Amino acid sequence: MNGIHDVGGMDGLGPVQYEENEPVFHEPWEGRLTAMQTLMRSKHRLFHLDETRYAIERIDPVYYMGSSYYQIWLLRTEALLKERGVFTEEELQGKMAQLSPGISPAPHLGAFRKVKPPMSSAIRKVVLETAAGTAEPSEAIVPKFSPGMSVRAKLMSPLGHTRIPRYVRDKVGVIEAIHGLFILPDTKVHKGIDLYQTVYRVRFEAQDLWGEDASPHDKLYIELWEDYLELEGVQDEK
């Protein structure tokens, strides 16, 4: 993800609005949407988790920034169901007009209530090159890195979906722990392949990410797949 959805480390977006004793759902429709989402993803297998994340990343930035959490979920779900051929935009609009005649949701955002189609390009790569992994999660794989090793998050800007945020790319961190094998989201979304790779917890110093203005005492811990990382410098063999 390289759009407005990847805001880690950015400022200028205003204060975080904290609601004391905030309920899980503010409106009944939010709970119903969550239930439908679970059924469509877990029971009917219409789409998988990483596809839902990628659909959110394809939402117009203006609508994304101006909408609530569950409004984004709703548009994401509509887009995925249309892409799967469950219904058309015309059928959706007709049903909305039937249920809520004369009502236009978020009219000031109406022109931006859209989702780009999945990314495809012959010029830039959609999926990063993979050097490791297995189709069998039970297969024994020797991790490339071990705790204590210095690693660099690869400097890359792939099209489409990826789970390596911009603020750690080309930054040096230290392997803290190995979490085991998990499906690489990049290949799952764009190739439909279950490629299991080692996932590591990597520690970064805050000042290495954001400069001297960051606290020298702060650290960031993040889980990264093996192909997001490369060895950094000479390692201590002790």
C-alpha positions in Angstrom: 0.0 0.0 0.0 1.4 3.3 -1.1 -1.6 5.6 -0.7 -3.3 7.7 1.9 -4.2 4.5 3.7 -0.5 4.1 4.8 -0.3 7.0 7.2 2.1 5.6 9.8 4.6 8.2 10.9 2.7 11.1 9.1 1.5 14.2 10.9 -0.8 17.1 10.0 -3.9 15.0 10.1 -5.3 16.6 13.3 -5.7 15.1 16.8 -7.0 11.6 17.4 -10.6 11.9 18.4 -11.1 9.8 21.6 -14.6 8.8 22.6 -14.8 7.6 26.2 -16.7 4.3 26.7 -17.1 4.1 22.9 -19.5 1.3 21.9 -18.4 -1.4 19.4 -21.2 -0.2 17.1 -22.7 3.3 17.0 -25.6 2.2 14.7 -27.4 -1.2 14.3 -26.4 -1.4 10.6 -22.7 -1.5 11.6 -23.3 -4.7 13.5 -25.3 -6.2 10.7 -22.5 -5.4 8.2 -19.9 -7.0 10.4 -22.0 -10.2 10.6 -22.6 -10.2 6.8 -18.9 -9.6 6.2 -18.0 -12.6 8.4 -20.5 -14.9 6.6 -19.2 -13.8 3.1 -15.6 -14.2 4.0 -15.5 -17.2 6.4 -18.5 -19.3 5.4 -19.2 -18.6 1.7 -15.5 -17.8 0.8 -16.4 -15.0 -1.5 -13.2 -13.2 -0.7 -10.3 -13.5 1.8 -8.9 -11.1 4.4 -6.1 -9.7 2.3 -8.5 -8.9 -0.5 -10.6 -6.9 1.9 -7.6 -4.9 2.9 -6.6 -4.3 -0.8 -10.2 -3.2 -1.6 -9.9 -0.5 1.1 -6.6 0.7 -0.3 -8.4 1.2 -3.7 -11.0 3.5 -2.2 -10.8 7.1 -3.4 -8.6 9.0 -0.8 -11.2 11.8 -0.4 -13.9 9.3 0.5 -11.5 7.3 2.7 -10.5 10.3 4.8 -14.0 11.7 5.1 -15.9 8.5 6.1 -16.4 6.5 9.2 -14.8 3.1 9.8 -17.9 1.2 8.9 -18.8 3.4 5.9 -15.4 2.3 4.5 -16.2 -1.3 5.3 -19.5 -1.0 3.5 -18.1 0.5 0.3 -15.3 -2.1 0.4 -17.8 -4.9 0.6 -20.0 -3.5 -2.2 -16.9 -3.3 -4.4 -15.9 -6.9 -3.8 -19.3 -8.3 -4.3 -19.6 -6.4 -7.6 -16.2 -7.7 -8.7 -17.4 -11.2 -7.9 -20.6 -10.7 -10.0 -23.0 -11.1 -7.1 -24.8 -7.9 -8.2 -24.3 -4.9 -10.5 -24.1 -1.2 -9.7 -27.5 -0.7 -11.3 -29.0 -3.4 -9.0 -27.4 -1.9 -6.0 -28.6 1.6 -6.8 -32.1 0.3 -7.5 -32.2 -1.5 -4.1 -30.9 1.6 -2.3 -33.6 3.8 -3.9 -36.2 1.2 -2.9 -35.1 1.1 0.7 -34.3 4.8 1.2 -36.2 6.8 -1.5 -34.9 10.3 -1.9 -32.0 9.8 0.5 -28.4 10.1 -0.7 -25.8 8.9 1.8 -23.0 11.4 2.4 -23.9 13.6 -0.5 -20.8 15.8 -0.1 -18.7 12.7 -0.7 -20.9 11.2 -3.4 -18.5 12.0 -6.3 -15.7 10.3 -4.5 -17.7 7.1 -3.4 -15.8 4.8 -5.8 -13.2 2.1 -5.8 -10.5 1.7 -8.4 -10.3 -1.7 -10.1 -7.5 -4.2 -9.0 -4.1 -3.1 -10.2 -2.6 -4.6 -13.3 0.5 -3.2 -15.1 3.1 -4.5 -17.6 5.5 -1.7 -16.7 5.9 -1.9 -12.9 5.7 -5.0 -10.9 2.5 -5.7 -9.0 4.0 -8.5 -6.8 7.5 -8.5 -5.3 9.9 -11.2 -6.4 9.9 -14.1 -3.9 12.9 -16.1 -2.9 11.5 -18.2 -0.1 8.3 -19.9 1.0 6.2 -23.1 0.7 2.7 -24.1 -0.2 2.6 -26.4 2.9 2.4 -24.6 6.3 3.6 -27.7 8.1 6.8 -27.9 6.1 10.0 -27.3 8.1 11.7 -24.2 6.7 15.0 -22.8 8.1 14.5 -19.1 8.6 17.0 -16.9 6.7 17.4 -14.6 9.8 17.7 -15.2 13.5 17.1 -13.1 16.6 19.8 -10.4 17.1 20.6 -10.1 13.4 20.6 -6.6 11.8 18.3 -6.4 8.7 17.2 -3.7 6.3 13.7 -3.4 5.1 13.8 -3.4 1.4 13.5 -0.2 -0.5 10.6 -0.9 -2.9 7.4 0.6 -4.2 5.3 -2.2 -5.6 2.0 -1.6 -7.2 -1.0 -3.2 -5.5 -1.2 -4.7 -2.1 1.8 -5.2 0.3 2.1 -5.3 4.0 5.4 -3.5 4.4 4.6 0.2 5.3 6.5 3.0 3.7 8.0 4.4 7.0 10.2 1.3 7.5 11.4 0.8 3.9 15.2 1.2 3.6 15.5 1.4 7.4 17.7 -0.9 9.5 16.3 -2.9 12.4 17.0 -5.9 14.5 15.3 -9.3 14.5 13.5 -9.7 17.9 11.6 -12.9 17.3 10.5 -15.5 14.8 6.7 -16.0 14.6 6.5 -18.9 12.2 5.0 -19.3 8.8 2.2 -17.1 7.4 0.7 -16.5 4.0 2.5 -13.7 2.1 -0.3 -11.2 1.4 1.3 -9.9 -1.9 1.0 -13.2 -3.7 -2.3 -14.1 -2.1 -4.0 -11.0 -3.4 -2.5 -10.8 -6.9 -1.8 -14.4 -7.8 -4.2 -16.3 -5.6 -1.3 -18.3 -4.3 -0.9 -19.5 -0.7 2.8 -19.0 -0.2 3.8 -19.4 3.4 6.9 -17.5 4.5 8.6 -16.9 7.8 7.4 -13.8 9.6 9.7 -11.9 12.0 9.2 -9.3 14.7 11.6 -6.5 13.9 12.7 -3.7 16.2 13.4 -0.2 14.9 14.7 2.7 16.8 12.3 5.6 16.6 15.0 8.1 15.7 16.1 5.8 12.8 12.6 6.1 11.4 11.7 9.7 12.1 14.9 11.5 12.9 16.2 13.3 16.0 12.9 14.8 16.8 11.7 11.4 17.9 12.3 10.2 21.4 15.6 8.4 21.9 13.8 6.0 24.2 11.0 5.0 21.8 11.1 1.8 19.6 8.8 0.4 17.0 8.1 -3.3 16.7 6.6 -4.6 13.5 6.0 -8.0 11.9 7.5 -8.4 8.5 7.6 -11.3 6.0 11.0 -12.7 5.0 11.0 -11.3 1.5 10.5 -7.8 2.8 14.0 -8.0 4.4 17.6 -8.3 3.5 20.8 -8.7 5.6 22.4 -5.5 6.8 26.2 -5.3 7.1 28.5 -7.6 8.9 26.9 -9.7 11.6 28.2 -10.6 15.0 28.8 -14.3 15.0 29.2 -14.6 18.8 
